[in-house]
């Protein structure tokens, strides 16, 4: 998927070539002790290292500032000033260590590692962390291929360590409410969905935090996966949650359309159609050159339709034309969204939940099995667009 030179340079940074000697002796690290309380925080803290200090790490660090059970004690990146910038965001009197190599990071006494690196690096880093005895929080997407997901799941099963994937809408009050409405209102089985990600804020400037001449990985199809991986992952995961069924076949058309977005070969627009085992259909559309239009995510049921967007969840009921109209059709409903902005709601709560995972009170959620379903759809969509055919999920492994 990527050329050998780019893969080799990334491996050199990660120190993966020498990870074979790292054993499970680092597992079951004791909880950090004797740390002063900060703003009435609990004295019990789990030590967390963050690998990847790019733009997304700012959001994660700001969220972790609101999770008193977790202390960021190490930052890992190849660019020193990025670690310094991110350290300034940490609201703690414990100064994190700066590490520029994964092998060195894994030698620290850490309870968990947050993997916030480019998409194509997730598999190797996550497996290395798990095999070094660390619990892992990994940003979305879990990986670029189903085969990579399977290897990661295998590492979880071998090591007994936790792997939680950062699709935060599973912890969002907005989307919990949406799923509850669909589950409890008399709309019947959901037959089809239209879901969208139309955004304009991905017209990113040159990657000025990196050394001059450093390629920007999101513009590389083999490293990012394109628009479906970068944007569609979140709402496709919500759709899987709503449908509660396995995807079985995928077809898609996608490509590069807007060349003002900077030179790239990663897809900037896509249409994806997915059939599930329960015969429901998902229709996803996305692009990165939207300049203001809004699209509602819509779920069509046998007896009603549910939409989310513009600050509300709306429910409308009906019956097919040509049939006697039932006398007791419910009236339309408008339910204000609870929670924060649906694009960010859930970020803090997912990390609060991860703290419970570290305490042994909860199982990782969403875990690798849940996240793999979304990767099935995303990988299938890219292959379908390239091969101009319907992809059977069974082909993906």
C-alpha positions as CSV (number, residue, x, y, z in Angstrom):
1,X,0.0,0.0,0.0
2,X,2.9,2.4,0.5
3,X,6.4,2.5,-1.0
4,X,9.2,0.8,0.8
5,X,11.1,4.0,1.5
6,X,8.3,5.7,3.3
7,X,7.6,2.6,5.3
8,X,11.2,2.1,6.2
9,X,11.6,5.7,7.5
10,X,8.5,5.3,9.6
11,X,9.8,2.0,11.1
12,X,13.1,3.7,11.9
13,X,11.3,6.3,14.0
14,X,9.1,3.8,15.8
15,X,12.0,1.5,16.6
16,X,9.9,-1.4,15.5
17,X,12.8,-3.4,14.2
18,X,14.1,-4.0,17.6
19,X,10.8,-4.7,19.4
20,X,11.1,-8.4,19.2
21,X,13.1,-8.6,22.5
22,X,10.5,-6.7,24.5
23,X,8.6,-9.1,26.6
24,X,5.6,-9.1,28.8
25,X,7.6,-8.2,31.9
26,X,6.3,-4.7,31.5
27,X,2.7,-5.8,32.0
28,X,0.6,-5.2,35.2
29,X,2.5,-2.0,36.1
30,X,1.5,-0.6,39.5
31,X,-0.7,2.4,39.7
32,X,1.2,5.7,40.0
33,X,1.7,6.6,43.6
34,X,2.6,9.6,45.7
35,X,1.5,12.2,43.2
36,X,0.0,15.4,44.7
37,X,-3.7,16.0,44.3
38,X,-4.5,18.6,41.7
39,X,-7.6,20.6,42.0
40,X,-9.2,18.0,44.3
41,X,-8.3,15.1,41.9
42,X,-8.3,11.6,43.1
43,X,-5.0,10.3,44.4
44,X,-5.3,7.2,42.2
45,X,-3.9,7.9,38.8
46,X,-3.1,5.7,35.8
47,X,0.1,6.7,33.9
48,X,-0.5,7.3,30.2
49,X,1.9,7.9,27.4
50,X,0.8,9.6,24.1
51,X,2.4,8.7,20.9
52,X,1.7,11.1,18.1
53,X,1.6,14.9,18.9
54,X,-0.2,16.1,15.8
55,X,-3.4,18.1,15.6
56,X,-5.7,15.5,17.0
57,X,-3.5,15.2,20.2
58,X,-4.6,18.7,21.2
59,X,-8.2,17.5,21.5
60,X,-7.3,14.4,23.4
61,X,-5.0,16.2,25.8
62,X,-7.7,18.8,26.5
63,X,-10.2,16.0,27.2
64,X,-7.8,14.1,29.4
65,X,-7.4,17.3,31.5
66,X,-11.0,16.5,32.6
67,X,-10.3,12.9,33.5
68,X,-8.7,13.0,36.9
69,X,-7.9,9.3,37.0
70,X,-5.4,9.5,34.2
71,X,-2.1,11.4,34.3
72,X,-0.1,12.0,31.0
73,X,3.5,11.2,32.0
74,X,5.1,10.8,28.5
75,X,4.8,12.2,25.0
76,X,6.3,10.6,22.0
77,X,6.9,12.2,18.6
78,X,9.7,12.7,16.1
79,X,9.4,16.5,16.2
80,X,10.7,17.9,19.6
81,X,8.8,21.2,19.5
82,X,5.5,19.5,19.0
83,X,6.0,17.6,22.2
84,X,6.8,20.9,23.9
85,X,3.7,22.6,22.5
86,X,1.5,19.7,23.7
87,X,3.0,19.6,27.1
88,X,1.9,23.2,27.6
89,X,-1.7,22.0,27.2
90,X,-1.4,19.5,30.1
91,X,-3.0,20.9,33.3
92,X,-0.8,19.0,35.7
93,X,2.3,19.7,37.8
94,X,3.8,16.4,36.6
95,X,6.0,17.2,33.6
96,X,5.8,14.5,31.0
97,X,8.9,12.9,29.6
98,X,9.8,13.5,25.9
99,X,10.5,10.4,23.9
100,X,11.3,10.1,20.2
101,X,11.2,6.3,19.9
102,X,8.5,3.8,20.4
103,X,10.8,1.2,21.9
104,X,11.9,3.7,24.6
105,X,8.3,4.6,25.3
106,X,7.4,1.0,25.8
107,X,10.2,0.6,28.4
108,X,8.5,3.2,30.7
109,X,6.2,2.2,33.5
110,X,2.9,3.1,31.9
111,X,-0.5,1.7,32.4
112,X,-1.7,2.7,28.9
113,X,-0.7,4.3,25.7
114,X,-2.8,6.5,23.5
115,X,-2.0,6.0,19.8
116,X,-2.7,9.2,17.9
117,X,-0.5,8.6,14.9
118,X,-1.3,8.5,11.1
119,X,-3.8,5.8,10.1
120,X,-1.3,3.5,8.3
121,X,0.8,3.1,11.5
122,X,-1.9,1.9,13.9
123,X,-1.5,-1.8,13.5
124,X,2.2,-2.1,14.2
125,X,2.2,0.4,17.1
126,X,-0.9,-1.0,18.8
127,X,0.4,-4.6,18.6
128,X,3.8,-3.5,20.0
129,X,2.1,-1.7,22.9
130,X,-0.2,-4.6,23.7
131,X,2.7,-7.1,23.6
132,X,4.7,-4.8,25.9
133,X,1.9,-5.1,28.5
134,X,0.2,-1.8,27.9
135,X,-3.5,-1.1,27.6
136,X,-4.2,0.9,24.5
137,X,-6.5,3.7,23.4
138,X,-6.3,4.0,19.6
139,X,-7.7,6.8,17.5
140,X,-9.9,5.9,14.6
141,X,-9.7,4.3,12.2
142,X,-8.6,1.1,13.9
143,X,-6.6,0.2,10.8
144,X,-6.7,0.4,7.1
145,X,-7.5,-3.3,6.4
146,X,-9.5,-6.0,7.9
147,X,-6.4,-8.2,8.0
148,X,-4.7,-5.6,10.1
149,X,-7.7,-5.5,12.5
150,X,-7.6,-9.3,12.8
151,X,-3.9,-9.1,13.8
152,X,-4.7,-6.5,16.4
153,X,-7.6,-8.5,17.8
154,X,-5.3,-11.5,18.0
155,X,-2.8,-9.4,20.1
156,X,-5.6,-8.4,22.5
157,X,-6.6,-12.1,22.9
158,X,-2.9,-13.2,23.4
159,X,-2.0,-10.5,25.9
160,X,-5.3,-10.0,27.8
161,X,-4.8,-6.2,27.5
162,X,-7.5,-3.7,26.6
163,X,-7.9,-2.0,23.2
164,X,-10.4,0.8,22.9
165,X,-11.0,2.5,19.6
166,X,-11.7,6.3,19.5
167,X,-15.0,6.5,17.8
168,X,-16.3,8.8,20.4
169,X,-19.9,8.9,19.2
170,X,-20.5,5.6,21.0
171,X,-20.1,7.7,24.2
172,X,-21.9,10.8,23.0
173,X,-25.2,11.8,24.7
174,X,-26.4,13.1,21.3
175,X,-26.0,9.8,19.6
176,X,-27.0,7.7,22.5
177,X,-30.3,9.6,22.4
178,X,-30.6,9.0,18.7
179,X,-30.1,5.3,19.1
180,X,-32.6,5.2,22.0
181,X,-35.2,7.1,19.9
182,X,-34.8,4.6,17.1
183,X,-35.0,1.7,19.5
184,X,-38.0,2.8,21.5
185,X,-40.2,4.9,19.2
186,X,-42.7,2.9,17.0
187,X,-40.9,3.5,13.7
188,X,-40.4,-0.2,13.0
189,X,-37.4,-1.9,11.5
190,X,-34.9,0.5,9.9
191,X,-34.9,-0.4,6.2
192,X,-32.4,2.2,4.9
193,X,-30.3,5.2,5.9
194,X,-28.8,8.2,4.2
195,X,-25.8,9.5,6.1
196,X,-23.3,12.2,5.2
197,X,-20.1,14.0,6.0
198,X,-19.8,17.2,4.0
199,X,-17.1,19.4,5.4
200,X,-14.9,22.2,4.2
201,X,-12.4,22.4,7.0
202,X,-10.0,19.7,5.6
203,X,-8.5,22.2,3.1
204,X,-5.5,22.1,5.4
205,X,-2.5,24.5,4.9
206,X,1.0,23.1,4.6
207,X,2.0,21.0,7.5
208,X,4.0,23.7,9.2
209,X,4.6,21.8,12.4
210,X,6.8,19.3,10.5
211,X,10.2,19.8,9.1
212,X,10.2,21.5,5.6
213,X,9.5,19.1,2.8
214,X,7.8,16.5,5.0
215,X,5.0,14.9,3.0
216,X,1.5,15.3,4.5
217,X,0.2,11.8,5.1
218,X,-3.5,12.7,4.7
219,X,-2.9,13.5,1.0
220,X,-1.6,10.0,0.4
221,X,-4.3,7.4,-0.3
222,X,-2.2,4.4,0.8
223,X,-1.5,6.1,4.2
224,X,-4.8,7.8,5.0
225,X,-7.4,5.7,3.1
226,X,-9.1,8.8,1.8
227,X,-12.3,10.6,2.6
228,X,-14.2,7.6,3.8
229,X,-11.6,6.7,6.4
230,X,-10.9,10.2,7.5
231,X,-14.4,11.5,7.8
232,X,-16.9,8.7,7.2
233,X,-15.6,6.4,10.0
234,X,-17.6,8.2,12.8
235,X,-21.1,8.2,11.1
236,X,-20.6,4.8,9.6
237,X,-19.9,3.4,13.1
238,X,-23.1,5.1,14.3
239,X,-25.0,3.5,11.4
240,X,-23.6,0.0,12.4
241,X,-24.8,0.7,15.9
242,X,-28.3,1.6,14.7
243,X,-28.6,-1.3,12.3
244,X,-27.2,-3.8,14.8
245,X,-26.3,-6.2,11.9
246,X,-23.2,-7.3,10.0
247,X,-22.3,-5.6,6.7
248,X,-22.2,-8.2,3.9
249,X,-21.6,-6.4,0.6
250,X,-20.3,-2.9,-0.4
251,X,-20.2,-0.9,-3.6
252,X,-18.7,2.5,-4.1
253,X,-17.5,5.2,-6.4
254,X,-15.0,7.8,-5.2
255,X,-12.1,9.8,-6.5
256,X,-10.1,13.0,-6.5
257,X,-12.2,15.9,-7.8
258,X,-11.1,19.2,-6.3
259,X,-7.4,19.8,-7.1
260,X,-7.4,23.2,-5.2
261,X,-7.2,21.1,-2.1
262,X,-3.4,20.6,-2.7
263,X,-1.8,17.9,-4.7
264,X,-3.1,14.6,-3.5
265,X,-4.1,11.1,-4.6
266,X,-6.3,10.5,-1.5
267,X,-10.0,10.5,-2.5
268,X,-11.8,13.7,-1.6
269,X,-15.3,12.6,-2.5
270,X,-17.2,9.3,-2.2
271,X,-20.5,7.5,-2.4
272,X,-20.9,4.2,-0.6
273,X,-23.8,1.7,-0.6
274,X,-23.8,-1.1,1.9
275,X,-26.1,-4.1,2.3
276,X,-26.4,-5.7,5.8
277,X,-27.2,-9.2,6.9
278,X,-30.7,-8.0,7.9
279,X,-31.3,-6.6,4.3
280,X,-31.1,-3.0,5.5
281,X,-29.2,-0.6,3.2
282,X,-26.8,2.2,4.1
283,X,-26.1,5.1,1.7
284,X,-23.1,7.2,2.7
285,X,-21.9,10.4,0.9
286,X,-18.9,12.5,1.8
287,X,-16.6,15.3,0.5
288,X,-14.1,17.7,1.8
289,X,-15.1,20.8,-0.2
290,X,-18.4,21.7,1.4
291,X,-18.8,25.5,1.9
292,X,-21.9,25.7,4.0
293,X,-24.7,23.3,3.0
294,X,-26.1,21.0,5.7
295,X,-27.4,17.5,5.3
296,X,-29.5,15.6,7.8
297,X,-28.7,12.0,8.6
298,X,-31.9,10.0,8.0
299,X,-33.0,6.6,9.1
300,X,-36.1,5.2,7.2
301,X,-38.2,2.7,9.1
302,X,-41.3,0.6,8.2
303,X,-43.6,3.0,10.1
304,X,-41.6,6.1,10.5
305,X,-38.5,8.2,9.7
306,X,-35.9,9.6,12.1
307,X,-33.6,12.5,11.2
308,X,-30.8,14.1,13.2
309,X,-29.3,17.5,12.5
310,X,-29.9,21.3,13.0
311,X,-30.0,20.8,16.7
312,X,-32.9,18.3,16.8
313,X,-33.9,14.7,16.4
314,X,-37.2,14.6,14.5
315,X,-39.5,11.6,14.1
316,X,-42.3,11.4,11.6
317,X,-44.8,8.6,11.2
318,X,-46.9,7.3,8.4
319,X,-48.3,4.3,6.4
320,X,-48.0,3.2,2.8
321,X,-50.2,4.7,0.2
322,X,-53.0,2.4,-0.9
323,X,-53.5,0.8,2.5
324,X,-56.1,1.8,5.1
325,X,-54.6,4.5,7.3
326,X,-54.4,3.4,10.9
327,X,-56.3,5.6,13.3
328,X,-53.6,5.7,15.9
329,X,-50.6,7.0,14.0
330,X,-48.5,9.0,16.4
331,X,-47.9,12.7,15.9
332,X,-44.6,14.0,14.7
333,X,-42.0,14.7,17.3
334,X,-39.1,17.1,17.6
335,X,-36.6,16.2,20.3
336,X,-33.9,18.8,21.1
337,X,-30.4,17.3,21.0
338,X,-29.0,16.8,24.5
339,X,-25.3,17.3,25.0
340,X,-22.7,19.3,23.2
341,X,-21.8,19.8,19.6
342,X,-22.3,16.3,18.0
343,X,-19.0,16.6,16.3
344,X,-17.1,16.7,19.6
345,X,-19.6,15.4,22.1
346,X,-18.3,12.1,23.6
347,X,-14.6,12.9,23.5
348,X,-14.3,13.4,27.2
349,X,-16.8,10.7,28.1
350,X,-14.9,8.1,26.0
351,X,-11.8,8.8,28.0
352,X,-13.6,8.8,31.3
353,X,-14.9,5.3,30.2
354,X,-11.3,4.3,29.4
355,X,-10.3,5.2,32.9
356,X,-12.9,2.7,34.1
357,X,-11.4,0.1,31.7
358,X,-8.0,0.7,33.3
359,X,-9.6,0.2,36.8
360,X,-11.1,-3.1,35.6
361,X,-14.6,-1.9,36.0
362,X,-15.5,-2.0,32.3
363,X,-14.6,-3.7,29.1
364,X,-13.2,-1.7,26.2
365,X,-16.0,-0.1,24.2
366,X,-16.0,0.2,21.3
367,X,-13.6,-2.7,21.0
368,X,-11.8,-4.2,18.0
369,X,-14.7,-6.4,17.0
370,X,-17.0,-3.4,16.7
371,X,-14.3,-1.2,15.0
372,X,-13.5,-4.0,12.5
373,X,-17.1,-3.8,11.1
374,X,-16.4,-0.2,10.1
375,X,-13.1,-1.1,8.5
376,X,-14.9,-3.8,6.6
377,X,-17.0,-1.1,5.0
378,X,-14.2,1.4,4.4
379,X,-11.8,-1.1,2.9
380,X,-14.6,-2.6,0.9
381,X,-15.5,0.8,-0.4
382,X,-12.0,1.6,-1.6
383,X,-11.6,-1.8,-3.3
384,X,-15.0,-1.4,-4.9
385,X,-14.1,2.0,-6.3
386,X,-10.8,0.7,-7.7
387,X,-12.1,-2.6,-9.1
388,X,-15.5,-1.3,-10.2
389,X,-17.5,-4.1,-8.7
390,X,-19.5,-5.1,-5.6
391,X,-17.2,-6.4,-2.8
392,X,-18.3,-9.3,-0.6
393,X,-17.1,-8.7,3.0
394,X,-16.0,-12.3,3.1
395,X,-13.3,-11.4,0.6
396,X,-11.7,-9.1,3.1
397,X,-10.8,-11.8,5.6
